[in-house]
Each structure stands twice: as structure tokens, then as C-alpha cells.
Amino acid sequence: MKLFQKFLVAPAALGLLAPMAANAAELNVNGISVYSASSSEVKSISEFSDVHPNDWAHQALTQLAERHGCLAANPQGSMTRYEAADLLNTCLGEVAQVNQEESRLITEFGSELSLIKGRSSELVADAGGMDHSAMGHGEHGPRTMIMGKTSFVVGGVDGVSGKEAVTFNYDTKLMAHTSFTGKDLLKTVIRTGNFNNMDPFGMMGSARLETAFNSNDGLNLHRAYYKFPVGDNFNATFGAKLRQDDLLGVWPSAYPSDSILNVLTHAGANAAYSKAMGAGAGITYSQNQLSASLLFVSDEADDASQGVLTEQGSDDLSAQLSWNGDNFTVAAIYTTSDGGNATNTANTNDYDAYGISGVYRLENSLAFSAGMGWKTPEKEDDTNNIEDETTWSIGVVWSDFAAEGNDLGVAIGTAEGHRDDSGYDDPLAYEVYYSMAVSDNVTVTPALFTIQKDGADDVTGGLVKTTFQF
């Protein structure tokens, strides 16, 4: 019997979801998030991933809210740029003159402020055109904002026989964020891309990129989940299509600001922060600087022969505990993964994993991130290299490097789980990128990287990624 079934964690979490959805009062968005509540007073800020607690902007917004008394509870966790802009708009709405730091915030979030103040009527729709206030849905009823992100990647590698030609690929996401109360969130993401899975940059490639996605140019449903609060200090999430990090209260890394190699985007604990996808649910407790999350993800939830939380299905359970200081965040995580009866070797490798990761912000421009993880398989198999492994990574992001809005990122980490085997090469991955803000909505990011291989030639490469946000 699975560990999470023994603890009855999943049934308890699921039991909380349905009866309390109507009481939603907070918003939680990861990644490139675009929804901005239209209420006249911001009651609270929950966990968003674009503006981190140790970013200068987050600290400046906290001080701004305290100074003007426009926030009932200080910002906790991370927030999206749009939530930050909404807070800035609320706090400065009646201010006749701004100081230097407030002026810098206005410049930083200028495009988001423009959207909130000038284009919201074009992008926000009152579903059905009816008044839902009597049903507790707020003054304007359901509201939806739609935005997108497209990335073009031109690049190639050396060290992969027969796969060294320069390629030109794309990845596009269309995101719809709907709120029924003004503060909950139904997130739907449609994604399409043409990265060949077996090419070096593809999802099964030797130099897999974080932005790589292959749908053969078809539109795929990539996310479908709902977030809402439970009381004052809890928020819950459930959905038919989500990823592990959608359910976490904190992402304990500021690296990268513009992702390149996928292997360096797991906060150093690659097995614990596996980013498993499927159906799932989770609940997060937040109080002052403390955050705790409990969640599960079922990979084969749509298959009646395997299902959710069964012996046959593949399921992951994670528990995370974190602390957010004034200029640092540290988090510990435990994940147990059950591959069920799947025939895929990776899925049948049941394991327990642990990780500790954190980020430290030095002044307003430098962010240092580091993490380490440990993985213990349920059954070791030395012949197939299924045994205890360790991973780690260190990354540095220098914001506004050489020019305002540009980021320099450098990282090193394990290229795969390191084993304690005689003669094992302990391969590493290195990358450096420079993200240049051409405009508020367009960035161009050249990058160089090397991925070492155990007993084989290194894979080296370079690329230029152009990202459009609209």
C-alpha cells in the first residue's frame, strides 16, 4: 500500500476541495501569469512566481503598502507582475507625488499598469452579461483575461552524432485566467510547439530545453486547474491537468530568470522537484513567513485501468516546508513516487526523494540560488543503474546587468543523478545566458551551454531565444 494512502492524505485533501470552493478569497498563479483582480482594495497576496520575496520590487511593494496603508496583510510569498502592478495601482491611486523608489516601481511595471488601466475593458469579459452579485460572485461576475507567450529558438549542438544541424523551433502558450469572485482562479492553458522529442533540444533529447514542447503543431490542453482559499491561512488547488509546481506554496529558487537547459530548473533537487504532470490536488498553509504544502499528482488519472491513487497508477506525493525571510527563502521537500504497474522503466523506478533549496538576494540586483537533492529507489538494480543518487545546482542571476531590464545568468549543476560508482564521471551541466529586453514585451536571449556525459563526449551548444509576451 502506498505511503500517502496509509496516511489518508489524498482523501482528506479531496474532501476539503468541493464544499469550500464558493468561499474563494485568494489568487495563486505560477509562471507567466496574467490575471489581475479588479477589486478596489487588495486584501492579500499569495504565492506567485514572477516577483519573489527576495526581489527588490517585492520588498519595495511591501514597504509601499505599509506606508500608504493600502494592504490589509503584507505580501507573502511570490506574486505575478500583474498582481504587483494591481497592488501598485491601488496604493498610488490617490497619491499626488511619488518618491524615487515609487517612480522606479512605476517604470518597472509600466506595461502591466498600462494594461490594467487602459486595456482591461478590452480583455476582461463579464461572462453571460448578467449580474452575479446576489450569488456571491462580486460586482462584475466571472471575469477572464487572456494573454500569450511565444518563444522562437534558433540553435544547435556539437557532440551528438547525426544531430548537429542548426534548428529553428517554436513554443506558444495561450493562457486564460478566470475568476468567479475576483480573487480565485480557474487557469486554462493551450500549448503548441514543434520541438522534435528525439532531437537534442527536445523533451527526450541530450540537451533538453525547458521551453521545449512538441504537439506536431496541434493545439493541446496543457493546464486546467482551479485555486481557491480555505479560511484565512489555507489555499487549495485541484485540477485534471496540472504540474507539481502548480501545487507548491513556494518555488525556492530565483534561477533562472529566462530558462535554457531543463536540467538546471529543478532547484537542485531534481527527483524531489520532479515537475510530475497529471491530475492532482494540494493544500498550502501560509502564516507570516512560514509556508507548508501537501499535494499529490496522478499521471494516469484519465485511464480507467489505472486511475487516481490506485496500486496500478503512477502517483507522486510531496510535502514542502519553507521559510521566507526579508532577503532569502529556504525550503525543504519530501517526495515519494510510485510508478504503479507501468511498463516504462522510469515509471517503475519507485523512489523516495528529499531536497533542500534556497535563494539569497544581495542588494537589489544579485540573486544566488542553490539546492541539493537525494533520491533513494525502492529496489536497487545496479545493472540498470537504479541506485541512490544525488543532485545539486548553483545559479546566479544579475538583474539590470549592463542595461536596465537585462539579466545575466550563470549556473552549474549535475547533468544527471550522481551515483557512488567506481569510475563514474559525475557529469555536470553548465550554462550562461544574457536576456536582453528589446521592449516591454520582447526579449532576446543568447545562451551557451555544456552538458557532460558519463563515458562519452560532452554535448556543447548555443542558441538564441526570442520571447514575445502579448
For each residue, the residues with C-beta under 8 A, 3 or more apart:
1: 5 6 311
2: 5 6 309 311 315 317 336 338
3: 6 7 317 336
4: 7 9 10 296 309 315 317 336
5: 1 2 8 10 309
6: 1 2 3
7: 3 4
8: 5 11 12
9: 4 12 13 294 296 317
10: 4 5 13 14 281 296 309 317
11: 8 14 15
12: 8 9 15 16
13: 9 10 16 17 236 281 282 283 294 295 296
14: 10 11 17 18 238 281
15: 11 12 18
16: 12 13 19 20 230 236 283
17: 13 14 20 21 236 238 281
18: 14 15 21
19: 16
20: 16 17 23 228 230 236
21: 17 18 24 184 226 228
22: 136
23: 20 228 229 230
24: 21 180 181 183 184 227 228 229
25: 43 44 181 183 184 228 229
26: 43 44 46 183 184 227 228 229 235
27: 35 37 46 83 179 183 184 185 227
28: 46 47 48 185 227 235 237 284
29: 33 34 35 48 49 80 83 177 185 187 227
30: 33 48 49 245 246 251
31: 49 50
32: 50 147 149 173 175 469
33: 29 30 48 49 50 80 81 82 83 175 177
34: 29 80 82 145 146 147 175 177
35: 27 29 80 82 145 177 178 179 185
36: 82 83 85 86 112 115 116 120 145
37: 27 42 83 86 179 182 183
38: 120 124 140 143 182
39: 42 43 138 182 183
40: 90
41: 70 72 90
42: 37 39 45 70 71 72 86 87 90
43: 25 26 39 71 72 73 183
44: 25 26 71 72 73 76
45: 42 48 71 73 75 76 77 79 83 87
46: 26 27 28 76 77 79 229 235 286
47: 28 76 77 78 79 248 249 250 284 286 291
48: 28 29 30 33 45 51 77 78 79 80 83
49: 29 30 31 33 52 78 80 251
50: 31 32 33 78 79 80 81 84
51: 48 55 57 58 61 78 79 80 81 83 84
52: 49 55 58 78 254 329 359 361 367
53: 58 59 75 76 77 78 324 325 329
54: 58 59 254 325 326 327 328 329 359 360 361 367
55: 51 52 58 59 254 361 367
56: 59 60 361 363 364 365
57: 51 60 61 84 105 108 109
58: 51 52 53 54 55 61 62 75 78 79 84
59: 53 54 55 56 62 63 326 327
60: 56 57 63 64 101 102 104 105
61: 51 57 58 64 65 75 84 87 88 91 105
62: 58 59 65 66 74 75
63: 59 60 66 67 101
64: 60 61 67 68 70 87 88 91 92 101 102 105
65: 61 62 68 69 70 71 74 75 87 91
66: 62 63 69 71 74
67: 63 64
68: 64 65 91 92 95
69: 65 66
70: 41 42 64 65 87 90 91
71: 42 43 44 45 65 66 74 75 87 91
72: 41 42 43 44
73: 43 44 45 76
74: 62 65 66 71
75: 45 53 58 61 62 65 71 79 87
76: 44 45 46 47 53 73 286 288 289 291 324
77: 45 46 47 48 53 249 250 286 291 324
78: 47 48 49 50 51 52 53 58 250 251
79: 45 46 47 48 50 51 58 75 83 84 87
80: 29 33 34 35 48 49 50 51 83 84
81: 33 50 51 84 85 109 112
82: 33 34 35 36 85 86 112 115 116
83: 27 29 33 36 37 45 48 51 79 80 86 87
84: 50 51 57 58 61 79 80 81 87 88 109 112
85: 36 81 82 88 89 109 112 113 115 116
86: 36 37 42 82 83 89 90 116
87: 42 45 61 64 65 70 71 75 79 83 84 90 91
88: 61 64 84 85 91 92 105 106 109 113
89: 85 86 92 93 113 116 117
90: 40 41 42 70 86 87 93
91: 61 64 65 68 70 71 87 88 95
92: 64 68 88 89 95 98 102 106
93: 89 90
94:
95: 68 91 92 98 102
96:
97:
98: 92 95 102 103 106
99: 102 103
100: 103 104
101: 60 63 64 104 105
102: 60 64 92 95 98 99 105 106
103: 98 99 100 106 107
104: 60 100 101 107 108
105: 57 60 61 64 88 101 102 108 109
106: 88 92 98 102 103 109 110 113
107: 103 104 110
108: 57 104 105
109: 57 81 84 85 88 105 106 112 113
110: 106 107 113 114 440
111: 114 115 440 441
112: 36 81 82 84 85 109 115 116
113: 85 88 89 106 109 110 116 117
114: 110 111 117 118 119
115: 36 82 85 111 112 118 119 120 123
116: 36 82 85 86 89 112 113 119 120
117: 89 113 114 120
118: 114 115
119: 114 115 116 122 123
120: 36 38 115 116 117 123 124 145
121: 124
122: 119
123: 115 119 120 145 146 147
124: 38 120 121 143 144 145
125: 143 144
126: 129 130 140 141 142 143
127: 141 142 143 144 178
128: 141 142
129: 126
130: 126 141
131: 134 141
132: 135 136 137 138 140 141 142 180
133: 136 137 138 139 141
134: 131
135: 132
136: 22 132 133 181
137: 132 133 141 142 180 181
138: 39 132 133 141 180 181 182
139: 133 182
140: 38 126 132 143 182
141: 126 127 128 130 131 132 133 137 138 180
142: 126 127 128 132 137 178 179 180
143: 38 124 125 126 127 140 178 179 182
144: 124 125 127 176 177 178 179
145: 34 35 36 120 123 124 176 177
146: 34 123 174 175 176 177
147: 32 34 123 174 175 469 470
148: 172 173 174 175 469 470
149: 32 172 173 175 467 468 469 470
150: 170 171 172 173 467 468 470
151: 170 171 172 211 465 466 467 468
152: 168 169 170 465 466 467
153: 167 168 169 170 171 195 201 209 211 463 464 465
154: 166 167 168 463 464
155: 166 167 201 447 461 462 463 464
156: 164 165 166 167 200 461 462 463
157: 160 163 164 200 201 206 207 459 460 461
158: 164 459 460 461
159: 164 206 453 457 458 459 460
160: 157 163 164 200 206 207 459
161: 164
162:
163: 157 160 199 200
164: 156 157 158 159 160 161
165: 156
166: 154 155 156
167: 153 154 155 156 196 199 201
168: 152 153 154
169: 152 153 193 194 195 201 212
170: 150 151 152 153 193 194
171: 150 151 153 191 192 193 195 211 212 213
172: 148 149 150 151 191 192 193
173: 32 148 149 150 189 190 191 222
174: 146 147 148 189 190 191
175: 32 33 34 146 147 148 149 187 188 189 190 223
176: 144 145 146 187 188 189
177: 29 33 34 35 144 145 146 185 186 187 188
178: 35 127 142 143 144 185 186 187 188
179: 27 35 37 142 143 144 182 183 184 185 186
180: 24 132 137 138 141 142 184 186
181: 24 25 136 137 138 184
182: 37 38 39 138 139 140 143 179
183: 24 25 26 27 37 39 43 179 229
184: 21 24 25 26 27 179 180 181 226 227 228 229
185: 27 28 29 35 177 178 179 226 227 228
186: 177 178 179 180 225 226
187: 29 175 176 177 178 223 224 225 226 227 239
188: 175 176 177 178 221 223 224
189: 173 174 175 176 221 222 223 224
190: 173 174 175 219 220 221 222
191: 171 172 173 174 213 215 219 220 222
192: 171 172 213 215 217 218 219 220
193: 169 170 171 172 212 213 214 215
194: 169 170 214 215 216 217
195: 153 169 171 199 201 202 203 209 212 213 214
196: 167 199 202 214
197: 202 203 204 205 214
198: 202 204 205
199: 163 167 195 196 202 205
200: 156 157 160 163 205 206 207 208 459 461
201: 153 155 157 167 169 195 205 207 208 209 212 463
202: 195 196 197 198 199 205 208 212 214
203: 195 197 208 212 213 214
204: 197 198 208
205: 197 198 199 200 201 202 208 212
206: 157 159 160 200 451 453 459
207: 157 160 200 201 261 449 451 459 461
208: 200 201 202 203 204 205 212 261 262 263
209: 153 195 201 212 259 260 261 262 463
210: 259 260 261 262 265
211: 151 153 171 259 465
212: 169 171 193 195 201 202 203 205 208 209 262
213: 171 191 192 193 195 203 222
214: 193 194 195 196 197 202 203
215: 191 192 193 194 218 219 220
216: 194
217: 192 194
218: 192 215
219: 190 191 192 215
220: 190 191 192 215
221: 188 189 190 224 241
222: 173 189 190 191 213 241
223: 175 187 188 189 239 241 242 243 246
224: 187 188 189 221 239 240 241 242
225: 186 187 237 238 239 240 241 242 246
226: 21 184 185 186 187 237 238 239
227: 24 26 27 28 29 184 185 187 235 236 237
228: 20 21 23 24 25 26 184 185 235 236 237
229: 23 24 25 26 46 183 184 232 234 235 236
230: 16 20 23 234 235 236 283
231: 234
232: 229
233: 285 286 287
234: 229 230 231 283 284 285 286
235: 26 28 46 227 228 229 230 283 284 286
236: 13 16 17 20 227 228 229 230 281 282 283 284
237: 28 225 226 227 228 242 246 247 281 282 283 284 295
238: 14 17 225 226 280 281 282
239: 187 223 224 225 226 242 246 279 280 281
240: 224 225 279 301 302
241: 221 222 223 224 225 277 278 279
242: 223 224 225 237 239 246 247 277 278 279 280 297
243: 223 246 275 276 277 297
244: 247 248 273 274 275 276 277 280 295 297 316 318
245: 30 248 251 273 275
246: 30 223 225 237 239 242 243
247: 237 242 244 280 281 282 284 293 295 297 318
248: 47 244 245 251 282 284 293 295 318 320
249: 47 77 284 285 286 291 292 293 320 322
250: 47 77 78 291 293 320 322 324 329 331
251: 30 49 78 245 248 267
252: 267 322 329 330 331 357 358 359 369 371
253: 267 268 357 358 359 369 371 395
254: 52 54 55 257 359 361 367 369 395 397
255: 264 359 367 369 393 395 396 397 409 411
256: 259 260 264 265 395 397 409 411 433
257: 254 397 399 407 409 435
258: 407 409 433 435 443 445 465 467
259: 209 210 211 256 262 264 265
260: 209 210 256 264 409 431 433 445 447 449 463 465
261: 207 208 209 210 264 265 429 431 449 451
262: 208 209 210 212 259 265
263: 208 266 270 413 414 415 416 429 451
264: 255 256 259 260 261 393 395 411 413 429 431
265: 210 256 259 261 262
266: 263 269 270 273 274 275 371 373 391 393
267: 251 252 253 273 331 355 357 369 371 393
268: 253 355 357 370 371 372 373 391 392 393 394 413
269: 266 272 273 333 353 354 355 356 357 371 372 373 374 391
270: 263 266 273 274 373 375 391 414 417
271: 274 335 337 351 353 355 373 374 375 389 391 417
272: 269 318 333 334 335 353 354 355 373 375
273: 244 245 266 267 269 270 333 335 355 357 373
274: 244 266 270 271 316 335 337 353
275: 243 244 245 266
276: 243 244 297 299 316 337
277: 241 242 243 244 297 299
278: 241 242 297 298 299 300 301 314
279: 239 240 241 242 297 298 301 302 308
280: 238 239 242 244 247 295 296 297 298 301
281: 10 13 14 17 236 237 238 239 247 295 296
282: 13 236 237 238 247 248 293 294 295 296
283: 13 16 230 234 235 236 237 293 294 295
284: 28 47 234 235 236 237 247 248 249 291 292 293 294
285: 233 234 249 290 291 292 293
286: 46 47 76 77 233 234 235 249 290 291
287: 233 290
288: 76
289: 76 323 324 325
290: 285 286 287 321 322 323
291: 47 76 77 249 250 284 285 286 320 321 322 323 324 331
292: 249 284 285 319 320 321 322
293: 247 248 249 250 282 283 284 285 318 319 320
294: 9 13 282 283 284 318 319
295: 13 237 244 247 248 280 281 282 283 317 318 319
296: 4 9 10 13 280 281 282 309 315 316 317 318
297: 242 243 244 247 276 277 278 279 280 315 316
298: 278 279 280 301 307 308 309 313 314 315
299: 276 277 278 313 314 315 316 347
300: 278 303 306 307 312 313 314 340 342
301: 240 278 279 280 298 307 308 313
302: 240 279
303: 300 306 307 313
304: 307
305: 312
306: 300 303 310 312 313 314 340 341 342
307: 298 300 301 303 304 310 312 313
308: 279 298 301 313 315
309: 2 4 5 10 296 298 313 315
310: 306 307 313 340
311: 1 2 340 341
312: 300 305 306 307 340 341
313: 298 299 300 301 303 306 307 308 309 310 338 340
314: 278 298 299 300 306 337 338 339 340 342 347
315: 2 4 296 297 298 299 308 309 337 338 340
316: 244 274 276 296 297 299 335 336 337 338
317: 2 3 4 9 10 295 296 335 336
318: 244 247 248 272 293 294 295 296 333 334 335
319: 292 293 294 295 333 334
320: 248 249 250 291 292 293 331 332 333 334
321: 290 291 292 331 332 333
322: 249 250 252 290 291 292 329 330 331 332
323: 289 290 291 329 330 331
324: 53 76 77 250 289 291 328 329
325: 53 54 289 328 329 330
326: 54 59
327: 54 59 360 361 362
328: 54 324 325 358 359 360 361
329: 52 53 54 250 252 322 323 324 325 358 359
330: 252 322 323 325 356 357 358
331: 250 252 267 291 320 321 322 323 356 357 358
332: 320 321 322 354 355 356
333: 269 272 273 318 319 320 321 354 355 356 357
334: 272 318 319 320 352 353 354
335: 271 272 273 274 316 317 318 352 353 354 355
336: 2 3 4 316 317 351 352 353
337: 271 274 276 314 315 316 349 350 351 352 353
338: 2 313 314 315 316 350
339: 314 342 344 346 347 348 349 350
340: 300 306 310 311 312 313 314 315 347
341: 306 311 312
342: 300 306 314 339 347 348
343: 347 348
344: 339 347 348
345: 348 349 384
346: 339 349
347: 299 314 339 340 342 343 344
348: 339 342 343 344 345
349: 337 339 345 346 377 386
350: 337 338 339 377 378 379
351: 271 336 337 375 376 377 378
352: 334 335 336 337 375 376 378
353: 269 271 272 274 334 335 336 337 373 374 375 376
354: 269 272 332 333 334 335 373 374
355: 267 268 269 271 272 273 332 333 335 371 372 373 374
356: 269 330 331 332 333 371 372 373
357: 252 253 267 268 269 273 330 331 333 369 370 371 372
358: 252 253 328 329 330 331 369 370 371
359: 52 54 252 253 254 255 328 329 367 368 369 370
360: 54 327 328 367 368 369
361: 52 54 55 56 254 327 328 364 366 367 368
362: 327 365 366 367 368
363: 56 366
364: 56 361 399
365: 56 362 398 399 400 401
366: 361 362 363 396 397 398 399
367: 52 54 55 254 255 359 360 361 362 396 397 399
368: 359 360 361 362 394 395 396
369: 252 253 254 255 267 357 358 359 360 393 394 395 396 397
370: 268 357 358 359 392 393 394 395
371: 252 253 266 267 268 269 355 356 357 358 392 393
372: 268 269 355 356 357 390 391 392
373: 266 268 269 270 271 272 273 353 354 355 356 390 391 392
374: 269 271 353 354 355 388 389 390
375: 270 271 272 351 352 353 388 389 390 391 417
376: 351 352 353 388
377: 349 350 351 380 381 386 387 388
378: 350 351 352
379: 350 386
380: 377 386 387 388
381: 377 384 385 386 387
382: 385 386 387
383:
384: 345 381
385: 381 382 419 421
386: 349 377 379 380 381 382
387: 377 380 381 382 419 420 421
388: 374 375 376 377 380 419 420
389: 271 374 375 416 417 418 419
390: 372 373 374 375 414 417 418
391: 266 268 269 270 271 372 373 375 413 414 416 417 418
392: 268 370 371 372 373 413 414
393: 255 264 266 267 268 369 370 371 411 412 413 414
394: 268 368 369 370 411 412 413
395: 253 254 255 256 264 368 369 370 409 410 411 412 413
396: 255 366 367 368 369 409 410 411
397: 254 255 256 257 366 367 369 407 408 409
398: 365 366 401 407 408 409
399: 257 364 365 366 367 407
400: 365 403 404 405 406 407
401: 365 398 406 407 408 434
402: 406 408
403: 400 406 436 437
404: 400 437
405: 400 436 437
406: 400 401 402 403 434 435 436 437
407: 257 258 397 398 399 400 401 434 435
408: 397 398 401 402 432 433 434 435
409: 255 256 257 258 260 395 396 397 398 431 432 433 434 435
410: 395 396 431 432
411: 255 256 264 393 394 395 396 429 430 431 432
412: 393 394 395 428 429 430
413: 263 264 268 391 392 393 394 395 428 429
414: 263 270 390 391 392 393 417 418 426 427 428 429
415: 263 427 428 429 451 452 453
416: 263 389 391 427 454
417: 270 271 375 389 390 391 414
418: 389 390 391 414 424 426
419: 385 387 388 389 424
420: 387 388 424
421: 385 387 424
422:
423:
424: 418 419 420 421 454
425: 452 453 454 455
426: 414 418 454
427: 414 415 416 451 452 453 454
428: 412 413 414 415 452
429: 261 263 264 411 412 413 414 415 449 450 451 452
430: 411 412 449 450 451
431: 260 261 264 409 410 411 447 448 449 450
432: 408 409 410 411 447 448 449
433: 256 258 260 408 409 445 446 447 448
434: 401 406 407 408 409 445 446 447
435: 257 258 406 407 408 409 443 444 445
436: 403 405 406 443 444 445
437: 403 404 405 406 440 442 443
438: 442 443 444
439: 442
440: 110 111 437
441: 111 468 469 470
442: 437 438 439 466 467 468 469
443: 258 435 436 437 438 466 467
444: 435 436 438 464 465 466 467
445: 258 260 433 434 435 436 464 465 466 467
446: 433 434 462 463 464 465
447: 155 260 431 432 433 434 462 463 464 465
448: 431 432 433 460 461 462
449: 207 260 261 429 430 431 432 460 461 462
450: 429 430 431 458 459 460 461
451: 206 207 261 263 415 427 429 430 458 459 460
452: 415 425 427 428 429 458
453: 159 206 415 425 427 456 457 458 459
454: 416 424 425 426 427
455: 425
456: 453
457: 159 453
458: 159 450 451 452 453
459: 157 158 159 160 200 206 207 450 451 453
460: 157 158 159 448 449 450 451
461: 155 156 157 158 200 207 448 449 450
462: 155 156 446 447 448 449
463: 153 154 155 156 201 209 260 446 447
464: 153 154 155 444 445 446 447
465: 151 152 153 211 258 260 444 445 446 447
466: 151 152 442 443 444 445
467: 149 150 151 152 258 442 443 444 445
468: 149 150 151 441 442
469: 32 147 148 149 441 442
470: 147 148 149 150 441
